[in-house]
């Protein structure tokens, strides 16, 4: 289930007046508009805000006034500036504590959450935008605008704050602010804003008129409240779905780990007394290997199993010969470039020399002890890994299973393979049982992956 699209559909219904029914007993929107107009006139008369300086000549962005949006007959379409004051300024005591909000402290998506750092007003009153509790802040720079970095400021120290000038501040006048925060997060509003980006790529900003001249829906106040209640009802259900989805994903990962744990303890498939013992297998691979070693993790191995060190069945290669020369990656190129860490495939290269071809192999992160089985040609980003080859008579997938759940994480930043990890003991089943374990584990993983993909 695509919960992001579901949230967008709910907001789309909301701003078109289709999420809740209209109530003819609601105070008409026109009455509220008159109160808003009177409030603005009062603020102008008292000198708290300035009157409109809009020129009588045609605007250079008439498209905003011409935007059509189907709404109920009881609604109005009004400009943003009819309902909000743009970028208000605060005059406060220099020693007052206020909230300071850089862009990083505004969450993207639909939550509307923000955090703040406490600052003294004299330190932030210049060079930053000003706001107070109840104001709406909207990112105007790409990609923050498209990512819906917008919020209603709340719980600020002494109710005031300042922040990045990449936030546009809208101060509401007698409207239900949450309704408009959701409207500003809707696909419709974001698409209108991104139609006319200004600036160079990477530093584009939405046109100022999206915060002033764009005509937006204006329902009766009571309906604004009902719409928000309905949105939050559905969003709460979606939150639960996402939490359940996250819990299930965690359970699937834990189940996979348990399957691997059972596999390397000889409890995933039954033993077959007709299988050649693993000790005979290891003698052929490495006659000098110590087939038994002190390891408290596997005190009772099944019949036919034995233990040896990883270094007895695994050889390593340094990756220097396969390091990519250029980081000019492109997804159209054919050869993946691998890196130690979560990214793994960092990009694709068109280099034709120094490609590792002797697969399958295991890529071992020498600093985190993370490992991955690789069955395709590749180049590497750096030397922070080892390329591991497993003896021919040992199933590499079985060794990869063992390594997948065997991590060494220390307090120091060091390389682990030679000094510690290669010395670990690995339980070895008979050759045929290794195959049965791999087949059983893969069959279970396929079912779990199918569940994961359906979420």
N, C-alpha and C positions, 0 to 999 in steps of 0.2 A: 504494500500500500504506500503510495506517494503522499505522505502526510503534508508536505509543503504545498502540493497542488490542491489538496483538500482545504487547507487554510485559505488559500487564494480564492477558491470557489466560494467559500463562506463570505469572504470580504466582498467579492464581486456581487453576490446576492444582496449584501448589506447596503452597498452604495447605490444600488438600483432600486431599493425599496421593496425587495422581494424576500427578505429574511423574516420579517414580522409583518402582520397585517396592519393596515392603517386604521386609526380610530377616529371617527368623525367628532368625538367629544374632546379631542386634543385641542389645546389653544392653537389657533392658526399660526403658521410660521411667519405670516406677515406681521402679526402683533409683536412677535419677538424681534423681528427686523427693525420695527419702529423703536423698540426699547434700545436696541444696539445703536441705532442712529443717534438717539437722544444721548446715550452715554458717551459716544464719541464727541458730540458737540459740547457736552459738559467738560470733557477732558481738554478739548481745544480751548474753550473759554477760560479754564483755570490755568492754562499754559503748561499742562502736563504732557501734552502731545502737540505736534504741529499739524496744521491743516494740510490737505492734499495739495501737492504741487504739480499734479498731472496736467500735462499740456493739452490744449484743446485740439491740437493737430493729431493726425492719425498716428497710432502707436506703430513702432517698428516691429512689433510682434502681434499683429491682429489675430493670428491663428489661435491664441489662447482664448480670446473672447468668442470664437466661432466654434469651439469644441462642443459637439453634441453628445448628450448623455440622456438616455431614457430614464425618467424618474416619475413617481406618482404625481397626479395633478395637485395634490396638497403640498408638494414640495416646491422649493424655488431653486434656481441656479444663480448663485451670487459669486462675486469675485472673492478671492482669498482675503484681499485687503478690506472687504466689507466686514469681515468677522475677526480679523486679527491685526494687531500692531506689529510691524516688522522691526526686528532688531532694536528693541528699547534699550535705553541706557539707565544705569543706576548711579545714584549719588549717595555714598555711604561714608561713615567714619573710617579713616585710614586704618585704624587698629582693629576693626571688626573682623572676626573670623568668618570666612565664607568657604563654599565648596568650589574646588577647581577641577574641571573635567576636560582632559584631553580626549581626542577621538577614541583612543584605545579603551577608555572607560565607558563608552557607550556600546551596549550589545547590539549586534545586528540581528536580523530575523524579526520575529513577531513578539518577542517578550516585552520590549519597551523598557528593559532594565538599564540602569546606569549605576556607576559608582563615582566616588569623588575623593580628592585629596584635600585636606584642610589647609587653607592658606590665609594670610592676612591680606585685607583688601588693597592696601597700598602696593602690594607686590604683583597684583593681577588686574588692577583697574585700567591699565593702559595696554594696548596691543592684543586685547582679547575681547570676545563677545560677552555681554552681560545677560543674566537671566535671574529668575526667581522661581520659587515653588509654583507649579501650575503652568509654567510656560512650556511650549513644545520646542524641542531642538531637532533639526533635520540636517543631516550631512548633505552638503552641496557638491562635494567632490566625488569623482568616480574612483574606485568602484563602491565606495561607502554608500552613495546614494542608492545604487541598484541593490546593494545588500541590505537595505532598509535599516541603516543606523539612524534611528529616530527614537525619541523618548519624551515623556512628560517629567520634568524635573520635580523631585520631591525629597523631603527630609534633608534639605540643605542646611548647613549651619547658619543660624539666624535668618533662614529662608532665602538667602541670596547666593549667587555663584557667578563664576566666570569660566570661560573655556576657549577652546580652539576657535579661530575665526573661520574654520571650515564648517562650522555649524551655523545655520540660519535659525534665528530665534523668532517664534511667533507667539505673541501674547494674546490669549483668547479674550473676547468681549462677550460675556453672557451666553456662551455656547457650552455644550457638554464636551469637554476637551477630549475625553477618551474616544468619542465617536470620530473625531477628526484625526487623532493619531492613527486609528485603524484605517481611515480613508487614505492618509498619507503613506501607509504601508501597502495599499492595494496595487495590483498589477496596473490598473488603469492610470493611477497617478504616476507610478514609476515610468510607464511607457510615455506618458505625456512629457515628463521631465527629460527623458533621454533622447527625445526626438531632436532637440536643439541644443546639444552639448556645445560648450565653447571651450577653446583652448587646445593644446597639443595632446596627443594620445598619452595616457598615463597621468595627466594632470588636468583632465577635462572637468568642467563644472557645469551644473545646470544653469540655464538662463534665469536671471533674477525674477522675471515675470511669472515664473512658475509659482513663486511665493507671494505674488501680488495680484496679477491680472487673470490668472486661470479661473474659470468659472467652475465652482464645485457645488455638490448637492447641499441643500439646506432644508432638512426635515423639521417638523415641529419639535420643540425641546423634549417633550415627553417621549416622542418616538425615538429621538436620539438615544435616550436612556434605555428604552426597551431593546433597541438594536444592539447596544453594547452588552446588555445582559445576555442576549441570545448568542452573540459572538463568543462571549467568555464561557458560556455553557458548553458550546461546541468545542472551543479550544481546550477546555479542561478535559473533555473526552479524548481529544486527540493527544493531549499530553499523556493521558493514561495509556493510550495505544502505543505511543512512542516509548513509554517506560516499560510496558509489557514486552514490546519488541526488543528493547535493550536488554531486559532481563532474560528473554529467550535466547538472544545472541550470546549472552554470557554463559547461559546454561549449555548451549551447544559447544562453545569453546571448552568449557569444563568437561563435558562429555568426551570430547575428542582427546583431551589430556588423559582422562581415565582409561579410554580405550588403549592409548599408547602405554600407559602404566601397566595395564593388564597384559599387554603384548610382551613387554620385556620381562615380565615375571612368570611367563609360561601359563597364564590363566585365560588367554583369549581363545585358544583352540586346543583340542585334546592332543596328547602326545601319542605317537605311534611307535611301539617297541621295535618295529621293523626298520625304522629310520637308522641310518648310520650315525653313531654318536658324534657329537660336535668335536670331541677330543681328537678323533681320527682326522676330521676335517682340518683342524688347526695344526696338527702335526705336519700335514702336507703343505700347508700355507707357509708355516714358519716353524721349522723343527726346533729352533732355539727359544721359542716363546715359552714363557711361564704360563702354563695352562690354568693354574690356580693362583689366586692372589687374595690377600686379606681385604675383604670388602663387606662391611656390615650391612650394606643395603640389600644384599642378596644372600641371606644366610642359608636358605633352603631352595636350591634350584631343582627343577624337575629332572627326572631320569633322562639321560642323554644330553643334558646341557652341561656347559662348562663356562669358565670365566677366563678372560685375558685382558691385557691392556689394549686400549685403542691403537697405540703405536705399533702393536704386533700385527694388526690387520689393515692399518691405514698408513699411506704415505702422503706426505704433503709437498706442495710446490709453492715457492714464492711467486707472486703475481707480476713482478716487475716487467717481464717480457710482454705482458698483455695490457699494460697501462695505455690508455688512450692519449694521443698527442694533442688533439684539439677538443675543446669543449663546445664546439659549434654543433650542437645536437639538433636533430630534426626528426620528427616522427615518420617522415617519409623514407628515412634511411633504414637499412636492413639489420644492422648488427646492434644488439642491445649493449649498453654500458652498465655494468653492475657496480654497486657501491655497498660498503658495509653500512648497516643501519636499516631503518624502517623503509626508506625509499626503495631500496634494492635496485630496481631498474631506473636509473636516473635520466636516461635518454637513449637516443639511437645515433650511431655514427656511420659515415660512409667510408671509413678507413678499411683497407683490405689487408693490411699487414698486421702481424701480431694478434691474430684472433685465436682464442683457445678453442680447440676442436675436439679434445679427447673427453667427450661426455659419454655417460652421465658422470657427474662429480658432485661434491658437496662444497659449497662456499661457506667458510667459517670466519665470522667476525672475530678477529683476534683480540679485540678489546671488550666486547660485550658477551662473547661466546654464543651469540645467536648463529644459527646455521640454516641453510636452505639447499634443497636438492635441485640441481640444474641439469637439464637434458637438452640444451641448445647451445650453439656456438656463441661466444661473447667476448667482449673486452672489459677492462675494469677501470674504475676511476682512480684508485690509489692502491697503495701497498698495505692497507690496514686490514688485510684478510689473508687467509690461507686457502689454497685450492687442494682439496683432499680427494685422493683416489683410494677406493676400497679394493682389497684383494679380490680376484676374480671369483673365487669359490664362496664368497660371502655376499649376500644380497645387499646392495647399496641402500635400498629402500628401508631395510631393517635397521641398518646403522643410522640412517637419517632419522628414523623414529626414536631411537635411543637418544640421539643428540638433541632432538626437538624438545624433549622434556628434561634434559640434563644441562642446567646452566650453572656457571660459576660467576658470581658477581662479588667482587671485593671492594675494598675502600680505596684502593689505589688504581691509577690509570696505568695499566701495563698490558703487555701481550701475554696471552694465556696458553696458547697451544703447546709450545715446546716445554715450558716449565711445569705446567699443571694438567691441562685438559687431556693431553695425549697419554698421561699416566693413569687416567681413570679406567676402572675395570668395567667391561661391558659383558653382560650375560649373552652367551652364544647358544642358540638352539641348533639342532641338526639342520642340514641344508633344506630338506624337504619341509620341515616345520617352519623354517623362515618363509618359504613361499606361501604356506597356508596362512601364516600370520598376516602377511602382506595382503593377500586376497581378502581375508576377513575384515581387516581394518579398512581397506579401500572401499569395500561394499558398504560398510557402516558410514564411512565418511561421505560417500555419494548421497546417501539418504539424508544425512545431516546438512550437507551443502544444498540439497534441493529444498529443504525446509528454510534454510537461511535465505536463499534466493527468492523464495515466495513471500518473504516478509515485506 
